[in-house]
Amino acid sequence: MSKRNRSPKPRTRGSFMKHRFVSPVFGLKICGLLASLFVSLGPVVAHAQSEPVAVRFTVQPRTLVTTLVEVAVEQGFFKEEGIEPEMVTVANGPAAVTALASGAVDVATNAPEVFVALASKGHSLKLIAGGAKQLGMLIARPGFEFPKDFPDSVASLKGKKIGVTALSSATQYLTIMMLEKAGLGASDVEFVAVGPTPSQALANHVIDVAFVTGPDVVVSQSLGAKVMVDLHSPDKCPSQLDVCGIGQVGMWATGSWIESNTAIVDKIRRAIAKADVFLHDPANAEKAREVILVQIPADSSDEMKKDYENYALPLLSAAFAPEDLARWIEVDTSAGVISNPLDVATVYAEGTPANEDMVRELASE
């Protein structure tokens, strides 16, 4: 078994108790009794002081975006670290960054674009952990004919309708990047916000193409849609694009919250690292399959279930390298998301796990 496949050992969770002390009573015997009581109750008092700290996280259930967060909750990894997690459901990246900026959550999870855009306006935001590698594919509706190879395939989209999860989302910005590489601009197509499940819009010809992530990657293909550009597979990625297979989904917090909660940030990282190691441990294969397959329809064929398992599980990762974030900043600058490049050090928190070795080390602490 490789080092990556070691599952963190479960820990016993204790209960938390609050205690009050009566006022001291004069007299040597009473003072002596109180002194002995303070000594004996010392460990209990210390334990009481370590009550769980509430932390609010965004989640996008039944997607790959926050799977590690959800597993860390379900398996008790946050509680092991002394964190009481509260999950706040959001629909997409723009909603996640809005929740973070408004103070509705402490940690928001999604792709860099929405967070980098806010950071470029002077807000202090930093990446504290990874969540998933590049998720996306550009997929054409059934019957839509296009040239086989990039960039001609994307160049054929002039005047067409392209579905994205939300306007000003990572899915739109990545599509703009591909359009520009093919000699087109954002104004050469019509963007349509179709939410996180564009498969039906593709199948019903409401749109011609969609930037698809998560479960809809396999669902849309099962309905006859065809992959135009595969960004999540380095071996299938067009050579003109260099974002394939790199970290994309990450966990973000404000700079002030990170500074005030450095120990909590470390605990969050450990919990997410444990979720990563847990899902990739062969000993937990059945549980990992259960976690992944809840994201697609229960009546899916065995073939679709296997396809989604093969697609989804390798993408989940608590690691996010600084060079990957630097690449996204380049993409965002090119797409006009930000007017000037940001120094990656201003949006990448110290201690963020950059690779799988760091993830395994965190999980074993």
Secondary structure, DSSP 8 states (H G I E B T S, - for coil): --GGG--------------------SSHHHHHHHHHHHHHHHHHHHHHTT--EEEEEEE-TTSSTTHHHHHHHHTTHHHHTTEEEEEEE-SSHHHHHHHHHHTS-SBEEE-HHHHHHHHTTT--EEEEEEEEE---EEEE-TT----SSTTHHHHTTTT-EEEESSTTSHHHHHHHHHHHHTT--GGGSEEEE-TT-THHHHHTTS-SEEEE-TTHHHHHHHTT-EEEEESS-TTTS-TT---TTSEEEEEEEEHHHHHHTHHHHHHHHHHHHHHHHHHH-GGGHHHHHHHHHTTS-TT--HHHHHHHHHHHGGGB-S---HHHHHHHHHHHHHTTSSSS---GGGTB-TT---SHHHHHHHHH-
